Amino acid sequence: MHVPLPEATYRRLRDEAERSSRPATVLAREAIDRWLAEAECAAVHEAIAEYARAVAGGPDDLDVGLEAAGVEHLLATDRRVGKRGRK
C-alpha cells in the first residue's frame, strides 16, 4: 500500500525516524495500529452504550438489588481506604 503524505507530515515522520533511529515505516505502522485499536475500543464502547440505552428501564436493565449492593460495596471500600490514608 502506498500512502501519500503532505510534505509537512512526511518531514515530521522522517525527523522522528532519524531522532529515534527507527525506520519511518515502523513508526507509521505503529501509529496506524494504535489508531485502529483506539477506533475499535471506541466502537465497542458505543455498542455497549447503545445497548444500555435500548434496554434502560426494561427487564434486561441492571438488577436494582445488585446495583444497590455494588454502590454499598464501593462506599464501604472508600471509607476503608480513607481511614488507612489518614494514618
SULJO-V474399 format. One record per backbone hydrogen bond with DSSP energy under -1.0 kcal/mol. NH is the residue of the N-H (numbers start at 0). CO is the residue of the C=O. Records with the same first field share a line. If there is no record, write none. Layout:
# SULJO-V474399
NH=CO, CO
This chain:
# SULJO-V474399
9=5
10=6
11=7
12=8
13=9
14=10
15=11
16=12
17=13
18=14
19=15
21=16
26=22
27=23
28=24
29=25
30=26
31=27
32=28
33=29
34=30
35=31
36=32
37=33
38=34
39=35
40=36
41=37
42=38
43=39
44=40
45=41
46=42
47=43
48=44
49=45
50=46
51=47
52=48
53=49
54=50
57=54
60=57
66=62
67=63
68=64
69=65
70=66
71=67
72=68
73=69
74=70
75=71
76=72
77=73
78=74
79=75
80=76
81=77
82=78
83=79
84=80
86=83
